[in-house]
Amino acid sequence: MASIIINDKENGKEYKLEYNRNALIRMEEWGFNPKDGKNKPVASMSYLIYGAFVMHHADLSRDKIDEIISRIGDTTSLVNELATLYANALNSIF
């Protein structure tokens, strides 16, 4: 399964972002719907980010995730990569 590794330069930690069935279920429970991307872009982007942390870093709060993401810079590229990972994870389930 593909993943994305991000490095937090402030604390030197590495975070592996990936989706599995549990992460996708959690995202749906939060209200994520991939069709909402155009009407609710900020919420959709947030769900993709938070959901990607579920598999390996479920103990992190959303506030902590927001801090980490704010330090990496180019979130547009990250969200595009996460959207691809999400689609691949979804397809692998079906």
Legacy VTK file of the C-alpha trace (Angstrom):
# vtk DataFile Version 3.0
C-alpha trace
ASCII
DATASET POLYDATA
POINTS 94 float
0.000 0.000 0.000
1.321 3.467 -0.879
2.019 6.040 1.787
3.370 9.549 2.234
6.082 10.393 4.722
6.196 13.913 6.119
8.895 15.266 8.374
8.214 17.749 11.141
11.306 19.934 11.163
10.437 21.376 14.566
10.529 18.110 16.506
12.400 15.894 14.031
9.574 13.347 13.927
8.500 11.498 10.836
4.833 10.796 10.151
3.582 8.091 7.813
0.289 9.009 6.176
-1.787 6.203 4.768
-5.356 4.966 4.593
-6.853 1.615 5.503
-10.429 0.441 5.932
-10.571 1.767 9.497
-9.384 5.213 8.388
-11.984 5.347 5.609
-14.745 4.320 8.011
-13.635 6.960 10.514
-13.677 9.599 7.793
-17.227 8.639 6.835
-18.259 8.822 10.486
-16.868 12.367 10.612
-18.993 13.256 7.587
-16.484 13.024 4.733
-18.005 12.643 1.293
-15.578 12.850 -1.650
-18.332 14.441 -3.754
-18.304 17.453 -1.412
-14.866 18.591 -2.608
-16.210 21.434 -4.738
-18.911 22.620 -2.323
-16.950 22.116 0.912
-13.282 22.294 -0.053
-11.896 23.215 3.380
-13.812 20.485 5.206
-12.927 17.923 2.538
-9.248 18.853 2.670
-9.293 18.605 6.469
-10.918 15.163 6.397
-8.304 13.899 3.943
-5.523 15.161 6.199
-6.957 13.959 9.521
-7.957 10.620 8.026
-4.450 9.999 6.724
-3.110 10.145 10.292
-5.601 7.563 11.651
-3.752 4.443 10.541
-0.391 5.158 12.178
-0.933 8.179 14.434
-4.476 7.884 15.790
-3.337 9.275 19.138
-2.683 12.741 17.683
-5.342 15.397 18.234
-6.661 17.457 15.346
-4.977 20.515 16.864
-1.613 18.722 16.872
-2.148 17.566 13.280
-2.953 21.164 12.295
0.325 22.302 13.898
2.302 19.650 12.015
0.637 20.467 8.701
1.196 24.208 9.153
4.944 23.593 9.333
5.285 21.543 6.149
4.507 24.345 3.743
2.916 23.184 0.488
-0.385 21.710 1.582
-1.832 21.823 -1.934
0.584 19.145 -3.130
0.001 17.128 0.028
-3.781 17.210 -0.380
-3.492 16.192 -4.037
-1.304 13.234 -3.046
-3.713 12.318 -0.234
-6.659 12.407 -2.647
-4.843 9.895 -4.843
-4.028 7.686 -1.841
-7.650 7.887 -0.703
-8.940 6.850 -4.139
-6.490 3.952 -4.295
-7.454 2.781 -0.795
-11.129 2.978 -1.663
-10.601 1.034 -4.880
-8.612 -1.645 -3.094
-11.514 -2.270 -0.716
-13.911 -2.833 -3.598
LINES 1 95
94 0 1 2 3 4 5 6 7 8 9 10 11 12 13 14 15 16 17 18 19 20 21 22 23 24 25 26 27 28 29 30 31 32 33 34 35 36 37 38 39 40 41 42 43 44 45 46 47 48 49 50 51 52 53 54 55 56 57 58 59 60 61 62 63 64 65 66 67 68 69 70 71 72 73 74 75 76 77 78 79 80 81 82 83 84 85 86 87 88 89 90 91 92 93
